[in-house]
Amino acid sequence: MNSPDTANQLIAEHYDRTQYASNAFFYSSPGHLRAAAHLYGVETVPVTNARVLELGCAAGGNLLPFVLAYPDAQAVGVDLSPVQIQQGQKVVRDLDIKNLDLRAMSLTDIDKDFGEFDYIIVHGVFSWVPPEVRQAILRICRENLSPKGIAYISYNTYPGWKAGDIVRDAMLLHSHAAADDDEKLASAKAMLTLLSDGLAENNPLAPSLRGAVAQLKTHSDYYVAHEYLEAFNSPCYFLEFADAAQQAGLMYVGDAEPQGELSAAYGQNVQLNHSLIAIGQPKVLRQQYLDFSVGRNFRKSMIIAETPEEGLSNDPDLSRLGDLRWAGFFTKSEDVGAPRDMVVYINQKGRSLNTREPEVIAVLDALSHVWPASMSLDELTEHAQVKVLAESGVESVGKAVQHAIETLFKLGILNYSLGSSSYDDINSDAPQLIPGLAHMMEQKSQNLTFGIGQFNFWHDCINLQLKEAEAFLVPHINGKNTENQLRTLLRDALHAGIVPATDGNSLKGQRNLDAKALLMVSKLLDLLRRQGALLS
């Protein structure tokens, strides 16, 4: 058995034993990649009919929201682990999905005859495979991308991963004699105490090591196992990745979170000093300098096989933000510690934002009102004109709203797309869950080890944990029952004792339950809407 086959077998066996959660990652979704590429001047294929390939797809959780949102598109997922592929194939059969093909195979077996794809996604793979497989990934991106195709590859990077290397080495050392995976994980985690509480006061690496350990402790056991205890974990400098891509006949476009490539996003001090040292330098070198400045440890790079006719933009072109559509949901928070004139918002992902700028407040309020649908810059300007800045001229309102969008974009706090989102053209009087979500929730309730995560059509990973009465309603939120009809269904179930109320108390035999049932329904629909789980 040759070396690549041996490595593949080791990787497959580990992933079969310790399955990686198969979730959606918004920054790797074709819709997001298309919008991000537009900011760098790269034209891509519309997602509605696109062909997508994911390398290292696990159980397909990162492809499911795409194929369910765009039934006329086609997607193929490849992974070494037969166990995870089989789990995904079962979901494909259960949901009768016709446009997703999941295959258990080695990436090195993919050649030109495998087909041509408009989007190739490689998330959480590149740093965790042997050199032969990394070369195969780049070869596939060159040979199997369509003329307007774009690939996404994520990987661990230096300098931010230098401390992670030390932590990984120490964990591997302490766990090398473990008899099985559980003992190996326990031994590895025991080493974290030494690297946090047991460091000498004069250890010059102490701040970095404590920071790496503190970050690691926020993650789950399966993340620790796959990130730190895999046979392969090979971070690289961004410059090395870009050079490897170039040697393979590919061109670096930019990051899938473009705001991360703007030195201005890290404050005036970073922007000033970065501009001084990077002036006149090539795009790739400028980004490497920025990685040193910010201590970046992870990149999400977009690459293409053909040079655009008009060339690439060095940085995301902020003037192109006006071409995109924007979305987000924000609720006002009662933060007693905030300044009196400051409004505190919390978005649907739990991120906070403090602002006193009326145009930013107008944008957040407008987006929240239509969420999960999106709005164009013109629509946001019209809203701001009516709601906040009526005393100003239309031109000044437009500039103010564009400035607000630039601010929010640099914070990375909004969803965006090039063209309409999957939520924009839905017209229904009755609430409807996004396709597939009810099945995912049912599977998780029946089997806590079910490894495919819940998602919305913005390709966000969500986690809905419902009470029994709420779970009872989920199959009925299908676009056929109005809110009042859902109330009636729940009222009758409460009266019959089929389910308890959301506080756990039984209401069996009680009458006049309409108001209580309607309140439960309203709260559930509000929760689902906030998570982007409703089409209408």
C-alpha positions in Angstrom: 0.0 0.0 0.0 1.6 3.3 -1.0 1.9 6.4 1.1 -1.2 8.4 -0.2 -3.4 5.3 0.2 -2.2 4.8 3.7 -2.8 8.4 4.6 -6.3 8.3 3.1 -7.2 5.2 5.0 -6.0 6.7 8.3 -8.1 9.9 7.7 -11.2 7.9 6.6 -11.0 5.6 9.6 -10.6 8.5 12.0 -13.6 10.4 10.5 -15.7 7.2 10.6 -15.0 6.8 14.3 -15.2 10.5 15.2 -17.7 12.1 12.9 -17.3 15.7 12.1 -20.5 17.8 12.5 -21.8 18.6 9.0 -22.9 22.2 9.1 -23.6 25.1 6.7 -20.9 27.8 6.5 -22.3 31.0 5.0 -19.0 32.3 3.7 -18.5 29.1 1.6 -22.0 29.2 0.0 -22.1 29.8 -3.7 -24.4 32.8 -3.3 -22.0 34.5 -0.9 -19.0 33.6 -3.0 -20.6 35.1 -6.0 -21.3 38.4 -4.2 -17.8 38.5 -2.6 -16.1 37.8 -6.0 -18.1 40.7 -7.5 -16.4 43.1 -5.1 -13.0 42.1 -6.6 -14.2 42.5 -10.2 -14.7 38.8 -10.9 -17.8 37.7 -12.9 -19.3 34.4 -11.9 -22.2 32.2 -12.9 -25.6 32.9 -11.4 -26.3 30.4 -8.6 -29.8 29.4 -9.8 -28.5 27.0 -12.4 -24.9 26.5 -11.2 -23.0 23.3 -10.8 -21.2 23.0 -7.5 -18.6 20.6 -6.2 -17.6 20.3 -2.5 -14.4 18.4 -1.7 -14.6 17.0 1.9 -18.3 17.4 2.2 -18.8 15.2 5.3 -22.5 14.3 5.3 -23.4 17.1 2.9 -24.7 19.7 5.5 -22.9 22.5 3.7 -24.6 21.6 0.4 -28.2 21.0 1.6 -29.3 24.6 2.0 -28.0 25.3 -1.5 -29.7 22.4 -3.3 -33.0 23.0 -1.4 -33.0 26.7 -2.2 -32.1 26.2 -5.9 -33.7 23.0 -7.3 -32.5 23.8 -10.8 -28.9 23.8 -9.7 -26.7 20.7 -9.4 -24.3 19.7 -6.6 -21.8 16.9 -6.0 -20.2 16.2 -2.7 -17.1 14.0 -2.2 -15.7 12.7 1.1 -13.4 9.9 2.2 -15.7 8.7 5.0 -18.3 6.2 3.9 -20.1 6.5 7.2 -20.7 10.2 6.8 -21.6 9.9 3.1 -24.2 7.2 3.9 -25.8 9.5 6.5 -26.1 12.2 4.0 -27.4 9.9 1.3 -30.2 8.8 3.6 -31.2 12.5 4.1 -31.1 12.9 0.3 -33.5 9.9 -0.1 -35.8 10.9 2.8 -36.2 14.4 1.3 -36.4 13.1 -2.3 -33.6 15.6 -3.3 -32.9 15.2 -7.0 -30.0 17.6 -7.4 -27.5 16.4 -4.9 -25.1 13.5 -5.4 -22.9 12.4 -2.5 -20.0 10.0 -3.1 -17.5 8.3 -0.9 -14.2 8.5 -2.7 -10.7 9.9 -2.6 -10.1 13.4 -3.9 -7.1 12.1 -5.7 -9.3 9.9 -7.9 -11.1 13.0 -9.4 -9.9 13.9 -12.9 -11.1 16.0 -15.8 -13.8 13.5 -16.7 -15.5 14.1 -13.3 -17.1 17.2 -14.8 -17.0 20.9 -14.9 -18.2 23.1 -12.0 -19.0 26.7 -11.5 -18.2 26.7 -7.8 -15.7 24.4 -6.0 -15.9 24.4 -2.2 -13.0 23.1 0.0 -13.8 24.0 3.6 -11.8 22.5 6.5 -9.8 20.1 4.3 -6.6 21.7 2.8 -4.6 22.0 6.0 -5.6 18.5 7.3 -4.5 16.3 4.4 -1.1 15.1 3.2 0.8 17.1 0.5 -0.3 14.8 -2.3 -4.0 15.6 -1.5 -3.3 19.3 -1.3 -1.8 19.1 -4.8 -4.8 17.2 -6.0 -7.1 19.9 -4.6 -5.3 22.6 -6.6 -5.2 20.4 -9.7 -9.0 19.8 -9.5 -9.6 23.6 -9.1 -7.6 24.1 -12.3 -9.0 21.2 -14.4 -12.6 21.1 -13.2 -13.5 24.8 -12.9 -15.8 26.2 -15.7 -14.5 29.3 -17.6 -16.3 31.6 -15.1 -15.8 29.2 -12.2 -14.4 30.1 -8.8 -13.1 28.0 -6.0 -13.0 28.5 -2.3 -10.3 26.9 -0.1 -10.0 27.5 3.7 -6.8 26.7 5.7 -4.9 27.5 8.8 -2.4 30.3 8.5 0.7 31.7 10.2 1.5 33.8 12.1 -1.7 33.3 14.1 -1.3 29.5 14.2 2.2 29.5 15.7 0.9 29.2 19.2 -1.6 26.6 18.0 1.4 24.5 16.7 2.9 24.5 20.2 -0.4 23.5 21.8 -1.0 20.8 19.2 2.6 19.4 19.8 2.1 19.3 23.6 -1.3 17.6 23.2 0.0 15.0 20.8 3.0 14.3 23.1 0.8 13.7 26.2 -1.7 11.5 24.3 0.7 9.5 22.1 0.3 6.3 24.3 -3.5 6.4 24.5 -5.3 3.1 23.8 -8.3 4.6 22.0 -9.8 7.8 20.7 -11.6 8.7 24.0 -8.4 8.2 26.1 -6.4 10.2 23.5 -8.8 13.1 23.7 -8.9 13.1 27.5 -5.1 13.0 27.7 -4.8 15.8 25.2 -7.3 18.0 27.0 -5.4 17.4 30.3 -2.3 19.1 28.8 -4.3 22.3 28.5 -4.1 22.9 32.2 -0.3 23.0 32.0 -0.5 25.4 29.1 -2.8 27.8 30.9 -2.3 27.5 34.6 1.1 26.0 34.8 3.2 28.4 32.7 6.2 30.1 34.3 5.9 33.8 34.9 8.9 34.6 32.7 7.7 32.4 29.8 7.7 34.8 26.8 5.1 32.7 25.0 2.7 32.7 27.9 0.2 35.3 26.6 0.0 33.6 23.2 -0.4 30.1 24.7 -3.0 31.2 27.2 -4.9 32.8 24.4 -4.8 29.7 22.2 -5.9 27.5 25.1 -8.7 29.8 26.0 -10.0 29.8 22.4 -9.7 26.0 22.2 -11.7 25.5 25.4 -14.7 27.2 23.7 -14.9 24.5 21.1 -16.5 21.0 21.2 -14.7 17.7 21.6 -15.0 16.8 18.0 -13.4 20.1 17.0 -10.5 19.5 19.3 -10.1 16.0 17.9 -10.1 17.0 14.3 -8.2 20.3 14.6 -5.5 19.3 17.0 -5.2 15.5 17.1 -5.4 14.6 13.4 -2.4 12.9 11.7 -2.1 16.0 9.5 -2.4 19.7 10.3 -0.2 21.8 8.2 -0.7 25.6 8.5 1.1 27.8 6.1 1.8 31.5 5.4 -0.7 33.1 3.1 2.2 33.8 0.7 3.0 30.1 0.5 -0.6 29.3 -0.4 -0.8 32.0 -3.0 2.4 30.7 -4.5 1.2 27.1 -4.6 -2.0 28.2 -6.3 0.0 30.2 -8.9 2.3 27.2 -9.5 -0.8 25.1 -10.2 -2.1 27.6 -12.8 -4.5 29.4 -10.5 -4.9 33.0 -9.5 -5.8 34.4 -6.0 -8.9 36.6 -6.0 -9.5 37.6 -2.4 -11.0 36.4 0.8 -14.5 35.1 1.1 -15.0 37.6 3.9 -13.6 40.6 2.0 -13.8 43.1 4.8 -10.9 41.1 6.5 -8.6 42.2 3.7 -9.2 45.9 4.5 -6.5 47.4 6.8 -9.0 50.1 7.7 -11.3 47.4 9.3 -8.7 47.0 12.1 -8.4 50.7 13.1 -6.4 53.7 12.1 -3.1 52.6 13.6 -3.1 49.4 11.5 -4.3 51.2 8.4 -1.6 53.9 8.6 1.3 51.6 9.3 0.2 49.0 6.8 -0.2 51.6 4.1 3.3 52.9 4.7 5.1 49.5 4.6 2.9 47.9 1.9 2.9 50.9 -0.6 3.7 49.8 -4.1 3.8 46.1 -3.2 1.9 43.4 -5.0 -1.6 42.3 -3.8 -0.4 39.1 -2.3 2.5 40.6 -0.4 0.2 43.4 0.9 -2.1 40.8 2.4 0.8 38.9 3.9 1.9 42.1 5.7 -1.7 42.5 7.0 -1.7 38.9 8.3 1.4 39.8 10.3 -0.3 42.9 11.6 -3.5 41.2 12.7 -2.1 37.8 13.7 -4.5 36.0 11.3 -4.8 32.2 11.9 -7.4 31.2 9.3 -8.1 32.2 5.7 -10.9 31.6 3.3 -9.4 32.2 -0.1 -11.1 32.5 -3.5 -9.2 31.4 -6.6 -9.9 31.2 -10.3 -8.3 29.5 -13.2 -8.6 32.2 -15.8 -7.5 35.9 -15.6 -10.4 38.3 -15.8 -10.4 40.6 -18.9 -10.4 43.8 -16.8 -8.0 42.5 -14.1 -8.6 42.0 -10.4 -9.1 44.7 -7.8 -6.3 44.7 -5.1 -8.9 45.3 -2.4 -12.7 44.8 -2.3 -14.1 47.7 -4.3 -16.5 49.5 -1.9 -18.2 51.3 -4.8 -19.6 47.9 -5.8 -21.4 47.5 -2.5 -24.3 49.4 -4.2 -24.7 46.4 -6.6 -25.6 44.0 -3.7 -28.7 43.3 -1.8 -28.5 43.3 2.0 -30.2 41.4 4.9 -30.0 41.1 8.7 -32.2 41.0 11.7 -31.5 43.3 14.7 -33.2 43.8 18.0 -32.6 46.7 20.4 -30.9 45.7 23.7 -31.5 47.4 27.0 -27.7 47.7 27.8 -27.5 49.9 31.0 -23.8 50.2 30.5 -24.1 51.9 27.1 -23.8 55.7 26.8 -27.2 57.5 27.0 -27.2 58.5 23.3 -26.1 55.1 22.0 -28.5 52.5 20.6 -27.4 48.9 21.2 -28.4 46.2 18.7 -28.1 42.4 18.8 -28.3 40.6 15.5 -29.7 37.1 14.8 -26.3 35.5 15.3 -25.8 37.2 18.8 -23.4 39.9 17.7 -23.8 43.3 19.2 -23.5 46.7 17.6 -23.5 50.1 19.3 -24.4 53.1 17.2 -25.7 56.7 17.4 -25.7 57.3 13.6 -29.3 57.8 12.3 -28.5 56.4 8.9 -27.1 53.2 10.5 -30.2 52.9 12.7 -32.5 53.5 9.7 -30.7 50.7 7.8 -30.9 48.2 10.7 -34.5 48.9 11.3 -35.4 48.6 7.6 -33.6 45.3 7.2 -35.1 43.9 10.4 -38.6 44.8 9.2 -38.3 42.7 6.0 -35.9 39.9 7.3 -35.2 37.3 6.1 -35.8 39.0 2.7 -33.2 41.4 1.4 -33.2 45.1 0.3 -31.2 47.0 -2.3 -29.3 50.2 -1.6 -32.1 52.2 -3.4 -34.7 50.6 -1.2 -32.7 51.3 1.9 -32.3 54.9 0.8 -36.0 55.3 0.3 -36.7 53.9 3.7 -34.1 56.3 5.3 -35.6 59.2 3.4 -39.0 58.5 4.9 -38.1 57.4 8.3 -35.1 59.4 9.5 -33.6 61.9 7.1 -36.7 63.5 5.5 -35.2 67.0 6.1 -32.2 66.2 3.9 -32.0 66.0 0.1 -32.2 62.7 -1.7 -28.6 62.9 -2.7 -27.3 63.4 0.9 -29.5 60.5 2.1 -28.1 58.2 -0.5 -24.6 59.1 0.5 -25.4 58.6 4.1 -26.9 55.2 3.6 -24.0 54.1 1.4 -21.7 55.2 4.2 -23.8 53.2 6.7 -23.6 50.1 4.4 -19.8 50.5 4.2 -19.6 50.7 8.0 -21.7 47.6 8.5 -19.9 45.7 5.7 -16.5 46.3 7.4 -18.0 44.9 10.6 -19.1 41.8 8.8 -22.5 42.0 10.4 -24.8 41.7 7.4 -25.8 39.0 4.9 -25.6 40.0 1.3 -26.1 38.6 -2.2 -25.7 39.6 -5.8 -29.3 39.6 -7.1 -32.4 38.4 -5.3 -32.1 36.0 -2.3 -34.1 32.9 -1.9 -36.5 34.8 0.4 -37.3 37.7 -1.9 -40.0 36.4 -4.2 -42.1 34.5 -1.7 -45.8 35.5 -1.6 -47.9 33.6 0.9 -50.4 34.4 3.6 -49.4 31.4 5.6 -46.1 30.8 7.4 -43.9 28.1 5.8 -40.7 26.5 7.0 -37.8 26.4 4.6 -37.7 22.9 2.9 -35.9 20.2 4.8 -35.7 22.0 8.1 -38.6 20.1 9.8 -36.9 16.8 8.8 -33.6 17.9 10.3 -35.3 18.9 13.5 -37.1 15.6 13.7 -34.0 13.5 13.1 -32.1 15.4 15.8 -34.9 14.9 18.3 -34.9 11.2 17.7 -31.1 10.8 17.6 -28.8 13.1 19.5 -25.8 11.9 17.5 -27.4 12.9 14.2 -24.6 14.8 12.6 -26.2 17.2 10.1 -26.9 20.7 11.4 -29.9 22.9 10.9 -29.7 25.8 8.5 -31.5 28.7 6.9 -31.4 29.9 3.2 -28.7 32.5 4.1 -26.6 29.4 4.6 -26.3 30.1 8.3 -26.0 27.3 10.8 -28.9 27.6 13.3 -29.9 25.6 16.4 -33.6 25.4 17.2 -34.3 23.7 20.5 -38.1 23.6 20.8 -40.5 22.7 23.6 -42.9 19.8 23.0 -45.8 22.0 22.1 -43.7 23.9 19.6 -42.3 20.7 18.0 -45.9 19.6 17.6 -46.6 22.6 15.4 -43.5 22.3 13.2 -45.0 19.8 10.6 -48.0 22.1 10.3 -46.0 25.2 9.4 -46.1 24.2 5.7 -47.6 27.2 3.9 -51.1 25.8 4.2 -52.1 26.8 7.7 -52.5 30.5 8.7 -51.5 31.7 12.2 -55.1 31.3 13.3 -55.3 27.8 12.0 -52.0 26.9 13.8 -53.6 28.4 17.0 -56.6 26.1 16.5 -54.5 23.0 16.0 -52.4 23.8 19.1 -55.5 24.7 21.2 -57.1 21.3 20.4 -53.9 19.5 21.2 -53.5 21.3 24.5 -57.1 20.6 25.4 -56.8 16.9 24.6 -53.6 16.6 26.6 -51.6 15.6 23.5 -48.9 18.1 24.5 -48.2 20.2 27.6 -48.0 24.0 27.4 -44.5 25.5 26.8 -44.1 26.0 30.5 -44.5 22.2 31.0 -47.9 22.3 32.6 -50.7 20.1 31.3 -53.8 22.0 30.1 -55.8 18.8 29.5 -59.6 19.4 29.7 -59.3 23.2 30.1 -61.4 25.5 28.0 -60.9 29.0 26.6 -57.3 28.2 25.5 -57.4 30.3 22.4 -55.4 33.2 23.8 -52.8 30.9 25.4 -52.4 28.9 22.2 -52.1 32.1 20.0 -49.4 33.4 22.3 -47.4 30.2 22.0 -47.8 30.2 18.2 -46.8 33.8 17.9 -43.7 33.3 20.0 -42.7 30.3 18.0 -43.2 32.0 14.6 -41.2 35.0 16.0 -38.3 32.6 16.9 -38.4 30.9 13.5 -38.5 34.3 11.7 -35.5 35.6 13.7 -33.5 32.5 12.7 -34.4 32.9 9.1 -36.3 29.6 9.2 -39.5 30.9 7.6 -39.9 31.5 3.9 -43.0 33.6 4.6 
